Amino acid sequence: MVENVIWPAALDADLSRSEGRRVPLSVAVSEPSVDEIARAVGQVGYDAVIEREKTYPREYTPRGRVLVKNADDAGKSDLLQAVGAYLTALRG
């Protein structure tokens, strides 16, 4: 079983690539929450588990992370692109 970890920083439009953003600004959103990310992961078709107490290593305040279960068929960058697209649609 493969688990992918999605940190909110990977989809945060307020961060630069060197600060942890992993998607283009066109699919990034400002300050995404783990709840929004988990909802977008569900829309993409995967199961999500929220871990709220976790802190991204480059940040000091805990924002949590989302574990994506059984994502064997998708690469991490493809998964992040799809989740980012759904986040922009959810916020749109």
C-alpha positions as CSV (number, residue, x, y, z in Angstrom):
1,M,0.0,0.0,0.0
2,V,1.4,3.4,-1.0
3,E,0.7,6.5,1.0
4,N,1.4,9.9,-0.4
5,V,1.7,12.9,2.1
6,I,0.2,16.2,1.1
7,W,1.3,19.2,3.2
8,P,-0.7,22.4,2.9
9,A,2.5,24.2,2.0
10,A,2.7,22.2,-1.2
11,L,-0.4,23.9,-2.5
12,D,0.0,27.4,-0.9
13,A,0.1,30.3,-3.3
14,D,1.6,32.5,-0.7
15,L,4.8,30.4,-0.6
16,S,7.6,30.3,-3.1
17,R,9.0,27.1,-4.6
18,S,12.0,27.2,-2.2
19,E,9.6,27.6,0.7
20,G,7.8,24.4,-0.1
21,R,5.2,25.0,-2.8
22,R,5.2,22.1,-5.3
23,V,2.6,23.2,-7.9
24,P,2.4,26.2,-10.3
25,L,0.7,29.3,-9.1
26,S,-2.2,28.6,-11.6
27,V,-3.4,25.7,-9.4
28,A,-2.2,27.0,-6.0
29,V,-4.5,28.6,-3.5
30,S,-3.9,30.9,-0.6
31,E,-3.6,29.2,2.8
32,P,-5.3,25.8,2.0
33,S,-6.6,23.9,5.0
34,V,-6.3,20.2,5.5
35,D,-10.1,19.9,5.4
36,E,-10.1,21.5,1.9
37,I,-7.3,19.3,0.7
38,A,-9.0,16.1,2.1
39,R,-12.2,17.0,0.3
40,A,-10.3,17.6,-3.0
41,V,-8.5,14.3,-2.6
42,G,-11.9,12.6,-2.2
43,Q,-13.1,14.3,-5.4
44,V,-10.1,13.0,-7.2
45,G,-11.0,9.5,-6.1
46,Y,-8.7,8.5,-3.3
47,D,-9.2,8.0,0.5
48,A,-7.7,10.7,2.7
49,V,-6.7,10.7,6.4
50,I,-6.1,14.0,8.1
51,E,-3.4,14.3,10.7
52,R,-3.9,17.7,12.3
53,E,-1.0,17.7,14.8
54,K,1.8,17.4,12.3
55,T,4.0,20.3,11.3
56,Y,5.7,20.8,8.0
57,P,9.5,20.8,8.6
58,R,10.0,24.3,7.1
59,E,7.2,25.9,9.2
60,Y,6.7,26.5,12.9
61,T,3.0,26.4,13.3
62,P,1.2,23.1,12.9
63,R,-1.2,23.1,9.9
64,G,-1.5,19.3,9.7
65,R,-1.1,17.0,6.7
66,V,-3.2,14.7,4.6
67,L,-2.3,11.1,3.9
68,V,-3.6,9.8,0.6
69,K,-4.2,6.1,0.7
70,N,-3.9,3.6,-2.2
71,A,-2.5,6.1,-4.8
72,D,-0.6,3.4,-6.6
73,D,-1.6,4.6,-10.1
74,A,-0.7,8.3,-9.7
75,G,2.6,10.0,-9.3
76,K,3.0,12.6,-6.6
77,S,3.2,15.6,-9.0
78,D,0.1,14.4,-10.9
79,L,-1.8,14.0,-7.7
80,L,-0.8,17.4,-6.5
81,Q,-1.8,19.0,-9.8
82,A,-5.3,17.3,-9.6
83,V,-5.8,18.2,-6.0
84,G,-4.8,21.8,-6.7
85,A,-7.2,22.0,-9.6
86,Y,-10.1,20.8,-7.4
87,L,-9.0,23.3,-4.7
88,T,-9.2,26.2,-7.2
89,A,-12.6,24.9,-8.3
90,L,-13.9,24.6,-4.7
91,R,-12.8,28.2,-3.9
92,G,-13.8,29.6,-7.3
